[in-house]
Amino acid sequence: MRPEEKLKEMNLSLPEKKAKGGNYISCVQSGNLLYLSGSLSYSHIGKVGTDLTIEQGYEAAQEAILYALSTIKEHAGELSRVKKFVKLLGFINTAFDFTSQAKVMNGSSDLLVELFGEDIGSHARTAVGVMLPRGAAVEIDVIVEIE
């Protein structure tokens, strides 16, 4: 099943891209690797651990990876061209003493594995707590290999 069909089966859709916030491009291809600019969670605003629960942070991470998938589809034409998710770098807007960034980032990781399967969807990952633009709860930086 194509990833776009699987998304529909999961009752998910790729969101429309938002306006850029600076002087950059959303994706750079080098060889078979795509390096994506950060994808934000636009509807989940605030700090996880203060304004948002871990569960809401998890949803924010899902939203952010859906924006990243929109960028991949726009560049590659279709998501079935993805050979491997190589690396996710997750930035989570958190309270100072929050230490469950990994649980928040599981929102992105779980969605990718469910959508693409273990072989393609599993990836190396980093999750850190930071302050984010626009007050977003999550921003995700993605490196992906395409055919």
N, C-alpha and C positions, 0 to 999 in steps of 0.2 A: 504494500500500500504506500502510495506517495505521501510524503510528510504533509502536504497541503490537505489531502483527504483525511489523514489521521488527525490533524488539527480540528477539522469539522466534526469528526467523531468524538473528540474530546470537548466539544462545545467551546472551542477557542478560535479566535481569528487574529490575523496579523493587523496591528494598528497602523493608522496612517502616520507617516513620519511627521515630526514636529519641526518647526523652524530652528535652524542652527543658532547657537548662542555665541558664535565667534568666527574667526577666520580660519577655517579648517574644512576638510572634506570628510564625509562620513565613512569612507572605506578606501583603503589602499591595497592593491594587489601586488605582490612580489612573488614571482613564480606561481606556484599553486596555493600560496597562503594569502588569506585575506586578513588584514589588520583593521578592525573596526574601531572607530571613535567610540567613546563612552555612550551607552544607552541608559537613559534615566527612567525612573518610575514616576510618571507625571501625575497619577491620581493618588499616590500614597506620599503624603508630605509630612515631614516631621522626623523626630529622632526616635529610633527604635529603643525601647527601654524607658522612655519618658512619655512621648506622645503616642507611640504605637507599640503594640504587643509583638512578640516574636512571630506569631501567626500572621499578623498584618505585614510584618517585614518579609515573611516568606512569600506572601502574595505580591509584594512590591518587587521582589526578585523575579517572580514569574512574569510580571508586567515588563520589567526591564529586558528580560531575555526575549520576549515577544517583539519588542522594538528592535533588538539586534537581529532577530530572524527576518524582520521586514527589510532591514538594510541588506542582509545576505541575499534575499530573494530579488531585491531591486538590482543588485550587482550581478548575480549569477543567473538570473532568469527563472530558476526554480530551485526549491530546497533539496530536491533529489540529487543535485550536483555536489552536495556536501559529502566529503569522504571521511572527515574526522574533525571533531571539535578538539582542538589542541590545548587551549588554555583559556580559562576565565579568571579575570581579576575583578573581584567584587569589592566595591566601596560601599560601606553601610554607614549612613548617618546615625550615629548612636550617642546615647548618654555616655558621660565620661567613664563610668564604672561598668558599662555593658561588656560582657565577655562571650556572648553567644553568636558571634558573627557567622560562624559556620552553619548554625541552624537556619539562619536567615538565607544564606546562599544556597542551601539545599532546595529552595524554591526554584532556582534556575537549573541546578543540576538534575533534580528529579524530573523536571519537565523535559529536558533534553534527552535523558535516557528513555523516558516513556515514549517520546515522539520518534526518536531515531534508533533506539535500541542501544545496548551496551557497547557494541563495537564502534559505532559512530558517535554516540552521544556522551560517553564517558570521557573525562578530560582531567588535566592537571588544573589546580585551582588555588587561588589565594583569596582570603577575605580579611579586610581591615576596616576598622572604625575610623571615620573621618567626618568633616563637614562638607556638604555637597551643594552644588549650584541649585538655585530655584527651590531650596529646601527639600529636594527629593530625598526619599528614604533610601534608595538604592541607585547606584550607577554600576554598570557592568561593561568591562573592556573584554573583547573577544578576539581570539586568534583561531581561525578555522581553515582547514584545507579543503579545496574544491577540486573537482575534475576539470 
